[in-house]
Amino acid sequence: MLLVNLGSPASPRPADVRRYLKEFLSDPRVLDMPTPLRWLLLRAVILPFRPRRSARQYASIWTPEGSPLVVHGRALAEALSKRLGDGHRVVLAMRYGEPSIADGLEALLAEDVGRIRVVPLFPHSASSSSGSAVARVYALAGRRWNVPDLEVLGPFYDDPGFIGAAAAVARPVLEEARPDFVLFSYHGLPESHIRRSDSVGACRLDDACCSAVGTANRFCYRAQCFATTRALATELGLASDAHTSAFQSRLGRTAWIAPQTDRLLPELRARGVSKLAVVCPSFVADCLETLEEIGIRAQEQWTELGGEDLRLVPCVNDHPTWVDTLAGWLTAPSTTPAQRDVPA
């Protein structure tokens, strides 16, 4: 099995962060613009300035063992390997940075495995995350004379196993914090990415259009995120007026999907919310976007707004329920999200 997540710099030093950002933002699935414009944006705007700021952010969450994303990923791979037992090999890989997808594939093929099950650790479909990871796996596998047999796990944004695992992590935190309101904060995407994923030309990017996932919008990241919120809110027994969804992590000046987390926080305070819990279901492992962006920056913003408490709910990481869920998908392919029917 090849577990694939997005990636992390090798260290929080500016040089390593610059190297990581260059690889990440050079991907045309991430910055979807003509190559000359992407090159100019990277060289003239992003790489001269952003690495130092991002390095400080990474340093604020770095652990003695390394990047939290990689640390949690390795813990998941180890726990899953133990859960599956002999006859299964589990390798962690990152789309950008180390450990690389190329090294992960080589490690598996060196052991002459049969079928390689690829698990993109992204609950929702997006060309810039799961799409890029899968495309990289296919490209590397296709260079080999004997192309390996690959099976790719599909999105699992409302799969009962994933929802159950996320709820198992969130429930004790919510019971302890007793928040007034729960915010489900997802990684954002440019509106252009959502529209490019629309194969039938029906996308309106409004709440009515994203209220359900069907054949016409089965690739819509925004609709899938709202489906996750509905499923988790039901599993956690949240009242309809006690939760909402928003999107974080904007980059650049282009239009990004809304509502946006940092702009929603003042609105929640104005409505009288004081104790807020934030769940980040587009991430399966805690990382810069959860620990720093929400756990530090959003917490500071909430305090400045006069909020009493902002509690970050951990990701599923290597929680036993999540490990059991993955093991079930990988040993019984007919029940994995990849085979889920999408309603018309």
Residue pairs with C-beta under 8 A, 6 or more apart in sequence:
1 80
1 84
1 88
1 89
1 90
1 91
1 116
1 117
1 118
1 119
1 330
2 91
2 93
2 101
2 104
2 105
2 108
2 116
2 117
2 118
2 119
2 137
3 73
3 76
3 77
3 80
3 90
3 91
3 92
3 93
3 119
3 121
4 93
4 94
4 95
4 101
4 104
4 118
4 119
4 120
4 121
4 133
4 137
5 69
5 73
5 92
5 93
5 94
5 95
5 121
5 122
5 284
5 285
6 24
6 69
6 94
6 95
6 96
6 122
6 129
6 133
6 287
7 20
7 23
7 24
7 69
7 94
7 95
7 96
7 97
8 20
8 58
8 67
8 69
8 70
8 94
8 97
8 287
8 288
9 16
9 17
9 19
9 20
9 21
9 55
9 58
9 67
9 97
10 16
10 19
10 20
10 97
10 98
11 62
12 55
12 56
12 58
12 59
12 62
13 55
14 51
14 52
14 55
15 51
16 55
17 51
17 52
17 54
17 55
17 58
18 47
18 51
20 96
20 97
21 46
21 47
21 50
21 51
21 54
22 42
22 47
23 96
23 97
24 30
24 96
25 31
25 38
25 42
25 46
26 38
26 42
27 96
27 128
27 132
28 35
28 38
29 127
29 128
29 131
29 132
29 135
30 128
30 132
31 38
31 41
31 42
32 127
32 128
32 190
32 192
32 193
32 196
33 41
41 252
57 288
57 292
57 293
58 67
58 288
58 292
60 292
60 296
61 68
61 288
61 291
61 292
61 295
61 296
62 68
63 71
65 71
67 287
68 285
68 286
68 287
68 288
68 291
69 285
69 286
69 287
69 288
70 92
70 94
70 99
72 285
72 286
72 287
72 315
72 317
72 318
73 92
73 94
73 121
73 285
74 92
75 317
75 318
76 92
76 285
76 317
76 318
76 322
76 323
76 326
77 90
77 91
77 92
78 90
78 318
79 318
79 320
79 323
80 90
80 323
80 326
80 327
80 330
81 88
81 89
81 90
83 323
83 324
83 327
84 90
84 327
84 330
84 331
88 330
89 107
89 108
89 111
89 113
91 99
91 104
91 107
91 108
92 99
92 104
93 99
93 100
93 101
93 103
93 104
93 105
94 100
94 101
95 101
95 129
95 132
95 133
95 136
101 133
101 136
101 137
101 140
102 140
105 116
105 137
105 140
105 141
105 148
108 116
108 148
109 116
109 144
109 148
113 148
114 149
115 148
115 149
115 150
115 151
116 148
116 149
116 150
116 151
117 150
117 151
117 152
117 153
117 330
117 333
118 134
118 137
118 150
118 151
118 152
118 153
119 153
119 326
119 329
119 330
120 129
120 130
120 133
120 134
120 152
120 153
121 284
121 285
122 129
122 130
122 133
122 155
122 282
122 284
123 155
123 156
123 157
123 162
123 224
123 228
123 281
123 282
123 284
124 130
124 155
124 157
124 186
124 221
124 224
124 225
124 228
124 282
125 131
125 155
125 157
125 197
125 219
125 220
125 221
125 224
126 189
126 193
126 197
126 221
127 193
127 196
127 197
128 189
128 193
129 187
130 155
134 152
137 150
137 152
138 150
141 147
141 148
141 150
151 333
151 338
152 338
153 329
153 336
153 337
153 338
154 336
154 337
154 338
154 339
154 340
155 224
155 337
156 162
156 329
156 337
157 224
157 225
157 227
157 228
157 281
158 213
158 224
158 227
158 228
158 230
158 231
159 325
159 337
159 340
161 325
161 328
161 329
162 316
162 322
162 325
162 337
163 228
163 231
163 232
163 235
164 235
164 321
164 325
165 316
165 319
165 321
165 322
165 325
166 232
166 279
166 281
166 316
167 232
167 235
167 236
168 319
168 321
169 313
169 314
169 315
169 316
169 317
169 319
169 321
169 322
170 232
170 236
170 277
170 279
170 313
171 236
173 277
173 311
173 313
173 314
174 182
174 236
174 277
174 313
177 275
177 277
177 309
177 311
178 275
179 275
179 276
179 277
179 309
179 311
180 242
180 272
180 273
180 274
180 275
180 276
181 242
181 243
181 244
181 268
181 273
181 275
181 276
181 277
182 233
182 236
182 238
182 242
182 243
182 276
182 277
182 278
182 279
183 243
183 244
183 245
183 246
183 261
183 264
183 268
183 276
183 277
183 278
183 279
184 225
184 228
184 229
184 232
184 233
184 243
184 244
184 245
184 246
184 278
184 279
184 280
184 281
185 245
185 246
185 247
185 248
185 261
185 278
185 279
185 280
185 294
185 298
186 225
186 228
186 245
186 246
186 247
186 248
186 280
186 281
186 282
187 247
187 248
187 249
187 282
187 283
187 289
188 247
188 248
188 249
188 250
188 256
188 257
188 260
189 221
189 222
189 247
189 256
189 257
190 252
190 254
190 255
190 256
190 257
191 205
191 254
191 255
191 256
191 257
192 254
192 255
193 221
194 203
194 205
194 220
194 221
194 222
194 257
195 203
195 205
197 203
197 219
197 220
197 221
198 217
198 219
198 220
199 216
199 219
200 216
202 209
202 216
202 217
203 209
203 217
203 220
205 222
205 257
207 226
209 217
209 223
210 217
210 220
210 222
210 223
210 226
211 223
211 226
212 223
212 227
212 343
213 220
213 223
213 224
213 227
213 342
213 343
214 342
214 343
214 344
215 342
215 343
215 344
217 223
218 342
221 257
222 247
222 257
225 245
225 247
225 281
225 282
226 245
228 281
228 282
229 243
229 244
229 245
229 281
232 238
232 279
232 281
233 240
233 243
244 259
244 264
245 259
246 259
246 260
246 261
246 264
247 256
247 257
247 258
247 259
247 260
247 261
248 260
248 261
248 262
248 280
248 289
248 293
248 294
249 289
249 293
250 256
250 260
261 294
261 298
262 298
262 301
265 276
265 298
265 301
265 302
265 305
265 307
266 305
268 276
269 302
269 305
269 306
269 307
273 307
274 306
274 307
274 308
274 309
275 307
275 308
275 309
275 311
276 302
276 307
276 309
276 310
276 311
277 310
277 311
277 312
277 313
278 294
278 298
278 310
278 311
278 312
278 313
279 313
280 289
280 290
280 294
280 312
280 313
280 315
283 289
283 290
283 315
284 315
284 316
284 317
284 322
285 315
285 316
285 317
286 314
286 315
286 317
290 312
290 314
290 315
291 312
294 310
294 312
295 312
298 310
299 310
299 312
302 309
302 310
303 310
316 322
328 335
329 335
329 336
329 337
330 336
333 339
